Amino acid sequence: MSKPARERFFNSLKITADKASRQQGTPNVGNIAFGLGYIVGQAIVWVVLAGVILVIILFIINRNKRRPL
């Protein structure tokens, strides 16, 4: 006789949770490197974006100073 669908569903969740908890104990250098690279990449993008915005603002300010009203 087969198990009811509800029991099979909850059993599959338990098996998945057991696998996840077993994998958390092992250090995964690839994921750490990926996470660090993602953070560094985000920081570089924000610095470049801030630099571009600053250059545009300074260009507009200098252009308006040279032009008499």
PyMOL commands that place a pseudoatom at each C-alpha (Angstrom):
pseudoatom trace, name=CA, resn=MET, resi=1, chain=A, elem=C, hetatm=0, pos=[0.000, 0.000, 0.000]
pseudoatom trace, name=CA, resn=SER, resi=2, chain=A, elem=C, hetatm=0, pos=[1.418, 3.412, -0.902]
pseudoatom trace, name=CA, resn=LYS, resi=3, chain=A, elem=C, hetatm=0, pos=[1.698, 6.351, 1.443]
pseudoatom trace, name=CA, resn=PRO, resi=4, chain=A, elem=C, hetatm=0, pos=[-0.827, 9.164, 1.165]
pseudoatom trace, name=CA, resn=ALA, resi=5, chain=A, elem=C, hetatm=0, pos=[0.266, 12.187, -0.848]
pseudoatom trace, name=CA, resn=ARG, resi=6, chain=A, elem=C, hetatm=0, pos=[0.349, 14.400, 2.229]
pseudoatom trace, name=CA, resn=GLU, resi=7, chain=A, elem=C, hetatm=0, pos=[2.749, 12.070, 4.055]
pseudoatom trace, name=CA, resn=ARG, resi=8, chain=A, elem=C, hetatm=0, pos=[5.019, 11.797, 1.005]
pseudoatom trace, name=CA, resn=PHE, resi=9, chain=A, elem=C, hetatm=0, pos=[5.084, 15.589, 0.659]
pseudoatom trace, name=CA, resn=PHE, resi=10, chain=A, elem=C, hetatm=0, pos=[6.131, 16.194, 4.264]
pseudoatom trace, name=CA, resn=ASN, resi=11, chain=A, elem=C, hetatm=0, pos=[8.660, 13.366, 4.075]
pseudoatom trace, name=CA, resn=SER, resi=12, chain=A, elem=C, hetatm=0, pos=[10.268, 15.002, 1.023]
pseudoatom trace, name=CA, resn=LEU, resi=13, chain=A, elem=C, hetatm=0, pos=[10.524, 18.293, 2.935]
pseudoatom trace, name=CA, resn=LYS, resi=14, chain=A, elem=C, hetatm=0, pos=[12.254, 16.501, 5.804]
pseudoatom trace, name=CA, resn=ILE, resi=15, chain=A, elem=C, hetatm=0, pos=[14.731, 14.841, 3.433]
pseudoatom trace, name=CA, resn=THR, resi=16, chain=A, elem=C, hetatm=0, pos=[15.467, 18.194, 1.757]
pseudoatom trace, name=CA, resn=ALA, resi=17, chain=A, elem=C, hetatm=0, pos=[16.013, 19.892, 5.127]
pseudoatom trace, name=CA, resn=ASP, resi=18, chain=A, elem=C, hetatm=0, pos=[18.354, 17.082, 6.207]
pseudoatom trace, name=CA, resn=LYS, resi=19, chain=A, elem=C, hetatm=0, pos=[20.421, 17.485, 3.031]
pseudoatom trace, name=CA, resn=ALA, resi=20, chain=A, elem=C, hetatm=0, pos=[20.622, 21.253, 3.509]
pseudoatom trace, name=CA, resn=SER, resi=21, chain=A, elem=C, hetatm=0, pos=[21.753, 20.971, 7.121]
pseudoatom trace, name=CA, resn=ARG, resi=22, chain=A, elem=C, hetatm=0, pos=[24.399, 18.417, 6.141]
pseudoatom trace, name=CA, resn=GLN, resi=23, chain=A, elem=C, hetatm=0, pos=[25.757, 20.713, 3.418]
pseudoatom trace, name=CA, resn=GLN, resi=24, chain=A, elem=C, hetatm=0, pos=[25.994, 23.718, 5.761]
pseudoatom trace, name=CA, resn=GLY, resi=25, chain=A, elem=C, hetatm=0, pos=[28.741, 22.032, 7.743]
pseudoatom trace, name=CA, resn=THR, resi=26, chain=A, elem=C, hetatm=0, pos=[31.117, 21.850, 4.778]
pseudoatom trace, name=CA, resn=PRO, resi=27, chain=A, elem=C, hetatm=0, pos=[32.991, 25.009, 3.815]
pseudoatom trace, name=CA, resn=ASN, resi=28, chain=A, elem=C, hetatm=0, pos=[32.344, 25.984, 0.230]
pseudoatom trace, name=CA, resn=VAL, resi=29, chain=A, elem=C, hetatm=0, pos=[35.174, 28.219, -0.988]
pseudoatom trace, name=CA, resn=GLY, resi=30, chain=A, elem=C, hetatm=0, pos=[33.492, 28.819, -4.346]
pseudoatom trace, name=CA, resn=ASN, resi=31, chain=A, elem=C, hetatm=0, pos=[30.448, 30.424, -2.760]
pseudoatom trace, name=CA, resn=ILE, resi=32, chain=A, elem=C, hetatm=0, pos=[32.590, 32.593, -0.486]
pseudoatom trace, name=CA, resn=ALA, resi=33, chain=A, elem=C, hetatm=0, pos=[34.650, 33.819, -3.445]
pseudoatom trace, name=CA, resn=PHE, resi=34, chain=A, elem=C, hetatm=0, pos=[31.493, 34.449, -5.465]
pseudoatom trace, name=CA, resn=GLY, resi=35, chain=A, elem=C, hetatm=0, pos=[29.971, 36.470, -2.636]
pseudoatom trace, name=CA, resn=LEU, resi=36, chain=A, elem=C, hetatm=0, pos=[33.130, 38.516, -2.123]
pseudoatom trace, name=CA, resn=GLY, resi=37, chain=A, elem=C, hetatm=0, pos=[33.426, 39.198, -5.847]
pseudoatom trace, name=CA, resn=TYR, resi=38, chain=A, elem=C, hetatm=0, pos=[29.795, 40.289, -5.960]
pseudoatom trace, name=CA, resn=ILE, resi=39, chain=A, elem=C, hetatm=0, pos=[30.329, 42.762, -3.100]
pseudoatom trace, name=CA, resn=VAL, resi=40, chain=A, elem=C, hetatm=0, pos=[33.525, 44.169, -4.634]
pseudoatom trace, name=CA, resn=GLY, resi=41, chain=A, elem=C, hetatm=0, pos=[31.836, 44.448, -8.031]
pseudoatom trace, name=CA, resn=GLN, resi=42, chain=A, elem=C, hetatm=0, pos=[28.890, 46.324, -6.546]
pseudoatom trace, name=CA, resn=ALA, resi=43, chain=A, elem=C, hetatm=0, pos=[31.254, 48.721, -4.762]
pseudoatom trace, name=CA, resn=ILE, resi=44, chain=A, elem=C, hetatm=0, pos=[33.153, 49.420, -7.991]
pseudoatom trace, name=CA, resn=VAL, resi=45, chain=A, elem=C, hetatm=0, pos=[29.931, 50.075, -9.905]
pseudoatom trace, name=CA, resn=TRP, resi=46, chain=A, elem=C, hetatm=0, pos=[28.689, 52.534, -7.257]
pseudoatom trace, name=CA, resn=VAL, resi=47, chain=A, elem=C, hetatm=0, pos=[32.037, 54.383, -7.169]
pseudoatom trace, name=CA, resn=VAL, resi=48, chain=A, elem=C, hetatm=0, pos=[32.108, 54.706, -10.971]
pseudoatom trace, name=CA, resn=LEU, resi=49, chain=A, elem=C, hetatm=0, pos=[28.465, 55.830, -11.044]
pseudoatom trace, name=CA, resn=ALA, resi=50, chain=A, elem=C, hetatm=0, pos=[29.108, 58.448, -8.341]
pseudoatom trace, name=CA, resn=GLY, resi=51, chain=A, elem=C, hetatm=0, pos=[32.155, 59.668, -10.289]
pseudoatom trace, name=CA, resn=VAL, resi=52, chain=A, elem=C, hetatm=0, pos=[30.169, 60.054, -13.501]
pseudoatom trace, name=CA, resn=ILE, resi=53, chain=A, elem=C, hetatm=0, pos=[27.411, 61.972, -11.710]
pseudoatom trace, name=CA, resn=LEU, resi=54, chain=A, elem=C, hetatm=0, pos=[29.987, 64.215, -10.004]
pseudoatom trace, name=CA, resn=VAL, resi=55, chain=A, elem=C, hetatm=0, pos=[31.711, 64.984, -13.323]
pseudoatom trace, name=CA, resn=ILE, resi=56, chain=A, elem=C, hetatm=0, pos=[28.371, 65.883, -14.933]
pseudoatom trace, name=CA, resn=ILE, resi=57, chain=A, elem=C, hetatm=0, pos=[27.436, 68.176, -12.029]
pseudoatom trace, name=CA, resn=LEU, resi=58, chain=A, elem=C, hetatm=0, pos=[30.848, 69.895, -12.076]
pseudoatom trace, name=CA, resn=PHE, resi=59, chain=A, elem=C, hetatm=0, pos=[30.620, 70.323, -15.859]
pseudoatom trace, name=CA, resn=ILE, resi=60, chain=A, elem=C, hetatm=0, pos=[27.209, 72.007, -15.548]
pseudoatom trace, name=CA, resn=ILE, resi=61, chain=A, elem=C, hetatm=0, pos=[28.404, 74.290, -12.723]
pseudoatom trace, name=CA, resn=ASN, resi=62, chain=A, elem=C, hetatm=0, pos=[31.533, 75.365, -14.633]
pseudoatom trace, name=CA, resn=ARG, resi=63, chain=A, elem=C, hetatm=0, pos=[29.556, 75.933, -17.823]
pseudoatom trace, name=CA, resn=ASN, resi=64, chain=A, elem=C, hetatm=0, pos=[27.106, 78.207, -16.017]
pseudoatom trace, name=CA, resn=LYS, resi=65, chain=A, elem=C, hetatm=0, pos=[29.916, 80.229, -14.386]
pseudoatom trace, name=CA, resn=ARG, resi=66, chain=A, elem=C, hetatm=0, pos=[31.459, 81.105, -17.753]
pseudoatom trace, name=CA, resn=ARG, resi=67, chain=A, elem=C, hetatm=0, pos=[28.174, 82.189, -19.341]
pseudoatom trace, name=CA, resn=PRO, resi=68, chain=A, elem=C, hetatm=0, pos=[27.006, 85.672, -18.235]
pseudoatom trace, name=CA, resn=LEU, resi=69, chain=A, elem=C, hetatm=0, pos=[23.331, 86.105, -17.463]
for i in range(1, 69): cmd.bond("trace and resi %d" % i, "trace and resi %d" % (i + 1))
show_as sticks, trace
zoom trace
